[in-house]
Amino acid sequence: MTAPDPPDRQAYLEEQIERQKRGESIDVEWVRGELERIRLAQAKTLAASQRNLRWLVIVAAALLLILWFKNGGLSPSGGLTTLGLIFIGLLAAWGLGRKKR
């Protein structure tokens, strides 16, 4: 009764849920495999999102650094504050990278 790869996974999963509600036996191995496929897909999506976010923070920090230099660097008009924000952004990017390891 095992379906190796049904064409409509969602319908097959719903059928298995209905069978379980009626007290009939279900295809446990397929359900375990489907759960593992879903977990792997979610892990890949999360990793890609974190990687993209890390690059976004790094690029934003680099742009802030360029703007900081363009506007006078450590001049008295808030230059040190901007440098602090850049530093915080870089620390956040570094922290996101090390969190999963």
Secondary structure, 3 states (H helix, E strand, C coil): CCCCCCCCHHHHHHHHHHHHHHCCCCCHHHHHHHHHHHHHHHHHHHHHHHHHHHHHHHHHHHHHHHHHHHCCCCCCCCHHHHHHHHHHHHHHHHHHHHHCC
